[in-house]
Amino acid sequence: MRHIVLFLALICLNALFVAAQQQTGLALPSNIVNKLVYNIKDYGAVSSTQALNTLPIQQAIDECTTNGGGTVLIPPGDYITGTITLKSNVNLCLGTGAVLHASKNMVDYKVLEGVRNDNYKEGVKAIINCNGAYNVSITGNGEINLHAEAFVDFSKPPVFDTPVDSFQKAQGVLVMKDRPNQVIFFNDCKKVSLAGIKITNAPGMTLVIANCNVIDINGLFIDNEALNIPNSDGIHLSGCKNATVTNCKIFSGDDCIAITGLVNYSTLSENIVISNCVFKSSSAGVRIGYLKSKIQNVILSHLIIHNSNRGIIISAGKEGFVKNVQVEDCIIDTHIKVGRWWGNGEPIAIFRDDAVDNHGKYVTTDTTTVYLQNIAFYNIQASGENGSHIKADRNNINKVFFNNCSFTVTDSYNRNIAGSFYDIQPAGYQPRKKGTSAAIYAEGVNNLFFNNVVIFNGLQKQHNLTIASQFKNCNIKTSDIKYGE
């Protein structure tokens, strides 16, 4: 008899879950099917363009984690919130038709206490944060709207680094007021996953995952391209280990994907795979490394980077390094964007990013350390309004391989005005100026190899391949470089 009662109870529980799925249009993740669902409406949340729902959402999260975990459900509707904190074993699930709106008022953002942040000394101001948790996720088919427009200072004109005409004015960097800086923030967590959701209009770094281990990001659509917001990175992995980012579309004002140690430079980022994604950026499609960041063991594969200011950037400076990077089967299309953006139309940029003087010469006394090594490119189709460059001094870069790659350089309206110099920011800002560059430029690298590389140069006064005179002790094979028409 006891077994029959238990069997009937399980049937009833399953029926409740099926009903919940039909009501919300959301299939629950397999790992939480047998756990309870905490609907924020049961805690007083109201779908409205005015009501602030921070308290009921947080109450649902707190009760969920206290009871051992489950799903906090955002049902169809529009819900405004201030800062909320995710906790262990909680899946924040946005149902079909659900939109979680970030508050437009900075008073509703709380600084995350007790978290070191080398980039933002004033602390993390996030709409969703999570610190020291285990098994946390954000999933579903709904949207998180971060309302960047509320934090733009429209009384001030966009910032440019060169004179512009009416056609180019829309490309400038907007001036920001006080704003959320790392808008969705995970720190010191293990087993973090995000899947399916759409995130729009970030006023700062959209999704920052710092000092976390075992990360799975799949099927996100991050759309920040409507406004020229500085620092609106798509996904920023800082000091993370064992991470995969797959099947994502990211359109952003800053780097679509960044792998750095920006939050805490003492941490190591390693064992990261990014694949099957589409990127568009006012800066770089993918950034690997930054100043003192420490990065190793990264694979990029099957990426389309289109209409971006830079394609793939790999950089490091004193106290930092990047090593063991493989990039394969990628299509890169870059265009020069005026305005004070980092990058100048380079499909691939590999460089030392220590400080430079006004002439682009490095001023740091530590010049002999190898910062970048073991970097390989396979099956790359690159087209850009500027050449690709590998730039350091005294052989700070070692072992760079290009295999089965094509590089096409094209002319453009902005190129005629902004010039063709190579941008090595954050090493230092240099005003854009007209000049002569090369489809591939190399300086300060040891062991540079080309195998079946084709250069299509569509410009006058443009070199095909330049190996700078500063090269020393360099083992370079150029016989496999061909030139198309």
Secondary structure, DSSP 8 states (H G I E B T S, - for coil): -HHHHHHHHHHHHHHHHHHHHHHHT----GGGTTS-EEEGGGGT----SS-B-HHHHHHHHHHHHHTT-EEEEE-SEEEEE--EE--TTEEEEE-TTEEEEE-S-GGG--B-TT---SS-TT--B-SEEEES-EEEEEEES-EEE--GGGGB-TTS--B-SS---TTTGGGSB--B-S--SEEEEEES-EEEEEES-EEE--SSEEEEEES-EEEEEES-EEE-TTS--TT--SEEEES-EEEEEES-EEEESS-SEEEE--S-TTSEEEEEEEEEEEEEESSEEEEE--TT-EEEEEEEEEEEEEEESEEEEEEE-TT-EEEEEEEEEEEEEE----SS-S--SEEEEEEE-S-B-TTS-B--S--SS--EEEEEEEEEEEEESS-EEEE-SSS-EEEEEEEEEEEEE---HHHHHH------TTS----------EEEEEESEEEEEEEEEEEEE--TT-EEEEE-TT--S--EE-TTEEEE-
